[in-house]
Every structure is written in C-alpha cells, then in structure tokens.
C-alpha cells in the first residue's frame, strides 16, 4: 500500500509563500465581488428582457375628480385595444401604483391619501411593426396630457450600457486573474531561492523537474485553497452586509444578490478555478525557472 | 561503468580542479579516492553524481555520455547513484524517516514495505529510536548515518561517499565501511573519498589518488582486498573477503 505523500517543501522559513494565502484571499475577494456584481447585472438584464422589453406604460396625471379620470382611462383603453400590434392592455390597480411609487415617495398610508396617477401597462407584439408616434397621437386625442413610456427604447439604451458594463467587469476579472498569475510567479521566484537546498537535494536523489514542480504546486494548491475560500466567503459576507444595510425597500430597485444557487455555484467554480490556476501556474513557473537555472 | 576521458574541471575563471583526468571504474568495484583536503575529491565526485559537468573531456556513466542526456534522463541516472555528502544534505524540516525515504518517494515507489525497510535500515545504523526525530535533534555522527541510510536505501548501482567516516568514531567507521563492502559484494560499485590515512591503511582497495588536479590510479596491495582489520576492535569479521578489482 502506498504511504501518504508528505510536504517536501516547507513554508516555515519562507515568508513569501506564507504571505500567499493572504494575497490570494484579497484577489479572490475582489474577483468574487466582480463576479457577483456581473451576475447580478446579468440576471437583472435577463429579467428585464423577459418582463419588460415589449412593454409600454401609459400614464395619466392625477385628477381631483375620480370620475373624470376613470372616463379618460376607459377612453385610452379603447384606443389601445383597437390599435394594431397591441397584445394586452392592463390598467394597474391603485395598490399596484402605490407599490410602484413607494420606493421613491415613502410609506403606503401617506400615498393612499394622495391623488395618484393612473397607469396602463401595454404589451405589444414582438413580431409586428409598431409606431409609437402614431399611437401617441391617437392617445392624445383622448387625453392631451397623457405620457407614454416606451420601455423598448429605454431598454435598448440600458441594454447597450449594461453590455458595456458587463464587458468591463469581465475585463476586470481577466486583469485580476493576470495579477494573480504575476504575483504567484513573483512569489515562486523568491521562494525557489529560499528552498534552493531542498530543490538541490531532491534533484540529487533523482527527482525530475516535474516532481520538484509538483511539490511546489501541491504547496500552492493548499495555500490558495485556504486563501480563495476566505476571500470568497468575505465577499459574500460583505455583499450580505451591504444588502442588509441598504434595507429591503431599496432592494426592490437595485439588483442585489439573493444567495441562491445562481450565485453560489459560479462562486464555487471561481474558487475552484483560482486554486486550479494557482497550481498550474506554479507547476509551469517552477519548471521554467529550474530549466533557466540549469542553463 | 564510470569512464573519464581527458576530463578537466574549472569553476568559472578559477584554477583547474581536475586536469586531463582519465580513468575507468568497472562495475562492482570498490575504490578509495584519496587526496589532501582541497585536492578536489568532492568536485570529482560531483562529476559522477551529476551535480556538475566537465569543462572539457568526456564523462560516461553506464556507457552514456552525460552531456548527451536530457534532464529527465539525468534524473533517471541519478536514481542509480547513491551519495553520502560530506555536509550530509539532510532536509531539516523532514523527519529522519522522511529524509531516508526521499530516494524512494521520488520514484513513486514508497509503500508500507519500503517504510518498513527504512525503519530496518535505520535500526541497522543504530538510529532505530530516532526515526521520528529531526536532523537538528541529532549529533553530527547520527546525521551522517542518516545520510548514509538515505544513500543506500534505494539499492543504487553506484555508491559515492564523501568522507563518510569523518564524523563517527572508529567503531562506527568500521561498521559503515563494512556496510559499503556488503553492498559492494552484492554488486554495488563503491567509491569512498577520504583523507583518512587510517582508512587507507586499514583497508586494501584500489585507490584513485588526487593531487594537484591529477588523478593517479593505484592498484591494491598484494593480498586480500578489503578490510585488513587488526588495529580497530570491532564487531564482525575481519578480512571480509575479496571484492572486485578496479
């Protein structure tokens, strides 16, 4: 039976590899935050796409006379239902309108006493051409002060901006990965000097370069597993604290994480990738440095 | 097995350590390598255990020119050579057992059986109760025995020992050279570098004498090869018998 392998490289006299878990924890923390933010933005965009990309909102300013306002709403609904390529028309209830305004205007009781605008949600067909100007003209013939929000225009520019933001976050993730690689390479260069005797002895008893490199990568695997786990946990904790600090009202508006598997699985994958990348970089760097020393 | 053809060695711009050295060591032979301190015995051994390479000339091991070998082939060749270093070269963060098991670990052949062999060998060199100690907890002589155990544990084809009796008493010195002789008897080629005149006079082996960078081969004296063993009282038999001539 094979005996359990032992750590042939010691961290006891090596301040560089000792510091590695802390550095990896910091980089993982930053990468985890970036990843979670990217995921939040991506999930938020997906929801927007699914829920609101083909929607319009019609607003009728509040009137002191409820009967007049109801009559104007009915007129607008008639125009909308008759309009081609409109699939669904839904007048939002008073409680829906209050829920929409609440994040900006405060508690429900105050809002219930105020004259509220009427809101009509309209879903248009994706497949048919749609002219916003023509519809607006027809709506204004019923209510001149009607406001039409075309979500598609807003979504289009938001989507463009979000796409660029996602690209930026992805670039930052790549930059953080490159920093990690650079830091590990630098740490190993120094570490190899500290452990020169061990490397020499291993070579003299017949170890191949790959065997020596694997000893270092085994060490870095352990150190990076500790660092990456700490960093990712800290990122989750910070975001959880941030969410708690922001409070539940704001979380209706901002796309904050919900600690579901959609977030936790990518985070675990990130930790795994960091550990794997650290080990791989170590093996390559140590092999390369030994080769260069031999020349 | 070990062939030197007009080998010269110089470190950087320093003086020549070896000058045009040529000799041939047959498989299964036992040689002493003698010379005063600083004569270059350790440097010559380094050329054999592939820690350095000749400035000019050709070194052949097991019939292969060492300069033609890839790093992986060098590693494989080193596994066939056991070395007892003058400064022991033990790893301080590893236990005695782990130090001795290193040559087996690098080959990936270290199991329960080998673990027992390590313990057995350590007991044989008188360190049975120190297997879990660390080198810093041992005396110089004990460290040297650990180094010897590490050198022989993988049953190397060539055993090189650089001043192996320098830090042990006469009795242990005799036991260690007896161990080398035993290994030699089962086919290991042994070269022991020493400046000890006692060792040279006690044993009758072919000798390579190193002086001013030049190597001179001296055949064994007439009579039995091996230990003449009369001056030092020791356990075990004197005149262990014939070994192969170089």
Contacts between the chains, C-beta under 8 A, distances in Angstrom:
chain1	res1	chain2	res2	distance
A	1	B	111	5.4
A	1	B	112	5.0
A	2	B	110	6.9
A	2	B	111	5.1
A	3	B	110	5.4
A	3	B	111	6.0
A	3	B	112	6.7
A	3	B	114	7.7
A	3	B	115	5.5
A	5	B	105	7.5
A	6	B	94	7.2
A	6	B	98	5.7
A	6	B	105	7.8
A	8	B	91	7.5
A	8	B	94	7.2
A	8	B	102	7.8
A	8	B	105	7.6
A	10	B	93	3.7
A	12	B	93	6.0
A	197	B	89	7.4
A	197	B	91	7.4
A	198	B	91	5.8
A	200	B	51	7.9
A	200	B	89	7.6
A	201	B	89	5.2
A	201	B	91	6.0
A	201	B	102	7.2
A	202	B	102	7.2
A	202	B	106	6.5
A	203	B	75	7.2
A	203	B	78	7.1
A	204	B	49	6.5
A	204	B	51	6.3
A	204	B	78	6.4
A	204	B	83	6.3
A	204	B	85	8.0
A	204	B	89	7.0
A	205	B	78	7.1
A	205	B	79	7.6
A	205	B	102	4.9
A	205	B	103	4.4
A	205	B	106	5.7
A	205	B	150	7.2
A	206	B	75	5.6
A	206	B	76	7.2
A	206	B	78	4.3
A	206	B	79	3.3
A	206	B	80	8.0
A	206	B	103	6.1
A	206	B	106	5.1
A	206	B	107	6.8
A	206	B	154	7.8
A	207	B	75	6.4
A	207	B	106	4.1
A	208	B	71	7.1
A	208	B	72	5.5
A	208	B	75	4.2
A	208	B	106	7.7
A	209	B	71	5.6
A	209	B	72	7.7
A	209	B	75	7.5
A	211	B	75	7.8
A	211	B	106	5.6
A	291	B	71	7.5
A	294	B	71	6.9
